Every structure is written in C-alpha cells, then in structure tokens.
Amino acid sequence: MACEQTLKPRQSIQERAKEVREAVIRLAQGLKDKRIRLVIDPVTGAPAFAGWDATSKDGVSDACALRILKNTGSPMFAALLAQAQALAGRGVDTRTAVHSHDGGKTWHGGH
C-alpha cells in the first residue's frame, strides 16, 4: 500500500508496515465500538473516518485505511461501507484528491 511507503527517518519498510497494520486495527476496533464512523463526501465520494484522531492514524490516510479494510473482506466493514454509500447517495472514490481534516464535516481539494 502507498501509505506504507511514507517512512519516518531511520524507519524500515517493515516497521512502517507494522505501524500501518496497528493503526488500521485501532480503526477497525473503533468502527466496531461505534466510536468511529465512515463518512463519504456526497459530491466527490472521498472517504473520511469521523472520530479517528491523528494520534491513532499514525500518518495513515483515510483513503488508504479504507482500501486496506475493503481488502480484508470483513462483512462488518462491507455493511458499514454500504451504509455510508447509501447515506452519501453515491459510491466511494479512493482515487480523488479531495479529503477531510475533520472527519467529514468539511472537504478540501488536494494540497
């Protein structure tokens, strides 16, 4: 995944991959506990996780986390994704440069 390529100084790719896995595990637990929710921008389809704070993210983008969770094949995540897409009235698009810094309250173009 692309989010595994953004290394910190003196960090190996294996260490970064572990960090990403751990961040996504924390995200999945938050989704399960309903402390975090998936939001999709109704205009662009950009994903955001409301309630996923910067400390827990560890530099993992919402789009990258969504791709990882989709690839797990989790029925729970598939249901959450379907619900978020229904609420947004469109499908998710992880390729868009649009993103949110506040869990989907506002959306910004690439910067």
N, C-alpha and C positions, 0 to 999 in steps of 0.2 A: 504494500500500500504506500501511496505517496506520503502519508503522514509519518511513516517510519523512516523516511529519508531526511527529515529535518533533525539533524543531530545537534546536540549541545556540545560545547567544547570538550574535547577528550572523551567523547562518548562513542562507543562502538554501535554498529547497526543492531547487534544482538541486544544490547542494553536498551536501545530505543524501542525495538520491537516489544520487549518486555514491558516497558513503560506504557506503550500504546495498549497492549493487551490488558494491563491492570486498569487503565483509565476507562476502557470500554466495559470491563467487568463492573466497575463502580457505577457507570452509566446504566448498565442493564439492571443492576440492583435497585437503583433509584427509579427506573421505569416500573419495575415490578412492585416497589413500595408506593408508587404513585407520588413520589416527591419530585419527580422529573416527568415532563410530558413532551411529546413530539409535536411541533408546530410546523406547518408548511405555509409559505407565502402564497396567497391565492393568485398573485399576478405572475410570479416567476417560477414557482414550485420549489424555491430554495428551502432546505430544511433547517430547523433550529431546535435545540433541546432547552425548553424553559425550565429553569431550576438547576441546570448543570453549571456549577460555578467554575471559574478559571482555575482554581487550585485543583479541583478534581479532573479537569480536562487535560492538564499537563501538556498543553500545546496541540492537542488533537482537535481538528476542526469538526464541526457538526456534520458536514458532508462526508468526511472520511469515516467518522464513527457510524453514520447511517449505513454506508457501504459495508462496513465490517459486520454490523448487526444483521443486515439483509443476507449476507453470505453464510451466516450461522444456520439459517433455516429454522429459526425459532418460531413456533406457532404463535407464541405470545407477541413477539415483535411484529410478525406479519399482521396480526389483528390490530395492533397499535398503529401500524403504518396505514392500513386500510381505513381505520377510523380518522386519522389525521388527514388523509387524502379526501375523504368524504366531506369533512368539515371545511377544507380549503376549496372544495369543488374542482380539484384538478390533481394530477399525479405529481409526484416528487421529481425534481430535476437536480441531481448532484453535480451536474456539469456547469451550472450557472455561477457567475462570479458574485452574484447577489448573496448577501449573508446578513446575519443579525448579530449584534453585540449584546443584546438584552433579552435573549430567549424568545425572539419573535414578536416583540412589541413594535419595533421599527426595523426597517430593512435598508441596506446600503449596497450601492454598486461596488464593484471591485476597487480596491485602493491599496 
